[in-house]
């Protein structure tokens, strides 16, 4: 098993390609690039067992667009 910290993403776009993502460094919010913007996920107190081990759940909270 890898020592890289990972999180599991909940909510947001259904076509988001990855639901288990590396987090560097771990923090209160993740900003995931997706299509023409970023999906924002906030940390929760929940953890779930996955094929990658016990991971903290980050819940979708916002989307921002990249300026063109």
VODODO-163704 format. One record per residue: x, y, z of N, C-alpha, C in turn; residue in one letter. Coordinates in pm, whole numbers, padded with zeros to 5 digits. Layout:
<sites>
+--------+--------+--------+--------+---------+--------+--------+--------+--------+------+
!  neast ! nnorth !    nup ! caeast ! canorth !   caup !  ceast ! cnorth !    cup ! resn !
+--------+--------+--------+--------+---------+--------+--------+--------+--------+------+
!      X !      Y !      Z !      X !       Y !      Z !      X !      Y !      Z !    A !
...
+--------+--------+--------+--------+---------+--------+--------+--------+--------+------+
</sites>
This chain:
<sites>
+--------+--------+--------+--------+---------+--------+--------+--------+--------+------+
!  neast ! nnorth !    nup ! caeast ! canorth !   caup !  ceast ! cnorth !    cup ! resn !
+--------+--------+--------+--------+---------+--------+--------+--------+--------+------+
!  00085 ! -00119 !  00000 !  00000 !   00000 !  00000 !  00088 !  00124 !  00000 !    X !
!  00046 !  00225 ! -00073 !  00124 !   00348 ! -00088 !  00114 !  00435 !  00037 !    X !
!  00218 !  00516 !  00060 !  00218 !   00610 !  00172 !  00161 !  00745 !  00133 !    X !
!  00117 !  00761 !  00009 !  00060 !   00887 ! -00037 ! -00078 !  00903 !  00024 !    X !
! -00104 !  01020 !  00085 ! -00236 !   01047 !  00142 ! -00338 !  01057 !  00030 !    X !
! -00454 !  00995 !  00052 ! -00561 !   00998 ! -00047 ! -00692 !  01034 !  00021 !    X !
! -00787 !  01078 ! -00062 ! -00921 !   01110 ! -00014 ! -01022 !  01050 ! -00109 !    X !
! -01144 !  01033 ! -00061 ! -01252 !   00989 ! -00147 ! -01348 !  01106 ! -00164 !    X !
! -01387 !  01131 ! -00289 ! -01472 !   01245 ! -00322 ! -01617 !  01202 ! -00329 !    X !
! -01704 !  01283 ! -00272 ! -01846 !   01254 ! -00271 ! -01922 !  01374 ! -00327 !    X !
! -02017 !  01349 ! -00418 ! -02094 !   01457 ! -00478 ! -02023 !  01516 ! -00598 !    X !
! -02074 !  01628 ! -00646 ! -02016 !   01692 ! -00763 ! -02060 !  01626 ! -00891 !    X !
! -01993 !  01655 ! -01002 ! -02033 !   01600 ! -01131 ! -02026 !  01447 ! -01134 !    X !
! -02127 !  01385 ! -01193 ! -02130 !   01239 ! -01201 ! -02019 !  01186 ! -01292 !    X !
! -01975 !  01267 ! -01388 ! -01873 !   01219 ! -01482 ! -01730 !  01255 ! -01440 !    X !
! -01712 !  01294 ! -01315 ! -01577 !   01318 ! -01263 ! -01498 !  01187 ! -01277 !    X !
! -01381 !  01189 ! -01342 ! -01313 !   01063 ! -01375 ! -01258 !  00984 ! -01256 !    X !
! -01219 !  01051 ! -01150 ! -01162 !   00981 ! -01034 ! -01238 !  01019 ! -00907 !    X !
! -01265 !  00922 ! -00823 ! -01329 !   00947 ! -00694 ! -01232 !  00928 ! -00579 !    X !
! -01122 !  00859 ! -00603 ! -01016 !   00847 ! -00503 ! -00897 !  00923 ! -00559 !    X !
! -00856 !  01028 ! -00487 ! -00753 !   01118 ! -00538 ! -00643 !  01139 ! -00434 !    X !
! -00519 !  01164 ! -00479 ! -00412 !   01199 ! -00385 ! -00434 !  01339 ! -00330 !    X !
! -00395 !  01360 ! -00206 ! -00404 !   01494 ! -00147 ! -00267 !  01533 ! -00096 !    X !
! -00215 !  01644 ! -00150 ! -00082 !   01691 ! -00114 ! -00083 !  01840 ! -00096 !    X !
! -00058 !  01894 !  00017 ! -00066 !   01827 !  00147 ! -00214 !  01815 !  00188 !    X !
! -00245 !  01724 !  00281 ! -00383 !   01714 !  00328 ! -00427 !  01847 !  00389 !    X !
! -00550 !  01885 !  00363 ! -00602 !   02011 !  00415 ! -00752 !  02007 !  00426 !    X !
! -00812 !  02124 !  00449 ! -00956 !   02133 !  00468 ! -01034 !  02134 !  00338 !    X !
! -00969 !  02170 !  00226 ! -01040 !   02179 !  00098 ! -00952 !  02127 ! -00015 !    X !
! -01015 !  02060 ! -00111 ! -00947 !   02015 ! -00232 ! -01004 !  02090 ! -00350 !    X !
! -00919 !  02122 ! -00446 ! -00960 !   02189 ! -00569 ! -00917 !  02099 ! -00684 !    X !
! -01016 !  02037 ! -00750 ! -00989 !   01938 ! -00854 ! -01016 !  02000 ! -00991 !    X !
! -00915 !  02007 ! -01080 ! -00940 !   02058 ! -01215 ! -01035 !  01965 ! -01290 !    X !
! -01136 !  02022 ! -01354 ! -01232 !   01942 ! -01428 ! -01296 !  02028 ! -01536 !    X !
! -01286 !  01980 ! -01659 ! -01338 !   02051 ! -01776 ! -01287 !  02194 ! -01776 !    X !
! -01373 !  02295 ! -01776 ! -01326 !   02434 ! -01785 ! -01326 !  02505 ! -01650 !    X !
! -01300 !  02430 ! -01544 ! -01299 !   02492 ! -01412 ! -01243 !  02401 ! -01306 !    X !
! -01285 !  02426 ! -01183 ! -01241 !   02348 ! -01068 ! -01362 !  02307 ! -00985 !    X !
! -01359 !  02183 ! -00938 ! -01459 !   02135 ! -00843 ! -01396 !  02145 ! -00705 !    X !
! -01470 !  02201 ! -00610 ! -01420 !   02220 ! -00474 ! -01487 !  02120 ! -00380 !    X !
! -01406 !  02058 ! -00297 ! -01453 !   01959 ! -00200 ! -01400 !  01997 ! -00063 !    X !
! -01489 !  01990 !  00039 ! -01448 !   02021 !  00177 ! -01439 !  01892 !  00258 !    X !
! -01345 !  01890 !  00349 ! -01324 !   01774 !  00435 ! -01446 !  01752 !  00525 !    X !
! -01475 !  01625 !  00553 ! -01580 !   01590 !  00648 ! -01516 !  01512 !  00762 !    X !
! -01594 !  01482 !  00864 ! -01546 !   01402 !  00976 ! -01558 !  01252 !  00945 !    X !
! -01616 !  01219 !  00830 ! -01640 !   01079 !  00796 ! -01520 !  01015 !  00728 !    X !
! -01508 !  00884 !  00749 ! -01407 !   00803 !  00680 ! -01476 !  00677 !  00631 !    X !
! -01428 !  00624 !  00518 ! -01483 !   00500 !  00464 ! -01369 !  00406 !  00426 !    X !
! -01397 !  00278 !  00437 ! -01301 !   00176 !  00397 ! -01313 !  00156 !  00246 !    X !
! -01199 !  00164 !  00176 ! -01195 !   00146 !  00030 ! -01086 !  00047 ! -00005 !    X !
! -01072 !  00018 ! -00134 ! -00963 !  -00070 ! -00177 ! -00827 ! -00005 ! -00152 !    X !
! -00826 !  00127 ! -00129 ! -00702 !   00199 ! -00097 ! -00683 !  00218 !  00053 !    X !
! -00766 !  00155 !  00134 ! -00758 !   00169 !  00279 ! -00864 !  00262 !  00333 !    X !
! -00851 !  00301 !  00458 ! -00945 !   00391 !  00524 ! -00917 !  00534 !  00478 !    X !
! -01014 !  00597 !  00411 ! -00993 !   00731 !  00355 ! -01093 !  00830 !  00412 !    X !
! -01048 !  00954 !  00424 ! -01135 !   01064 !  00465 ! -01224 !  01104 !  00348 !    X !
! -01350 !  01131 !  00378 ! -01446 !   01174 !  00275 ! -01439 !  01325 !  00261 !    X !
! -01426 !  01371 !  00137 ! -01435 !   01513 !  00103 ! -01564 !  01530 !  00023 !    X !
! -01648 !  01625 !  00063 ! -01779 !   01646 !  00004 ! -01779 !  01768 ! -00087 !    X !
! -01840 !  01754 ! -00204 ! -01846 !   01863 ! -00301 ! -01916 !  01984 ! -00239 !    X !
! -01862 !  02105 ! -00266 ! -01923 !   02226 ! -00210 ! -01935 !  02340 ! -00309 !    X !
! -01860 !  02339 ! -00420 ! -01863 !   02453 ! -00511 ! -01793 !  02420 ! -00642 !    X !
! -01817 !  02502 ! -00742 ! -01746 !   02495 ! -00871 ! -01706 !  02635 ! -00911 !    X !
! -01584 !  02649 ! -00959 ! -01541 !   02777 ! -01014 ! -01496 !  02754 ! -01157 !    X !
! -01512 !  02855 ! -01241 ! -01472 !   02845 ! -01381 ! -01337 !  02911 ! -01400 !    X !
! -01262 !  02861 ! -01496 ! -01134 !   02920 ! -01532 ! -01162 !  03035 ! -01626 !    X !
! -01103 !  03150 ! -01599 ! -01120 !   03268 ! -01684 ! -01059 !  03239 ! -01822 !    X !
! -01131 !  03277 ! -01924 ! -01080 !   03254 ! -02061 ! -01013 !  03375 ! -02117 !    X !
+--------+--------+--------+--------+---------+--------+--------+--------+--------+------+
</sites>
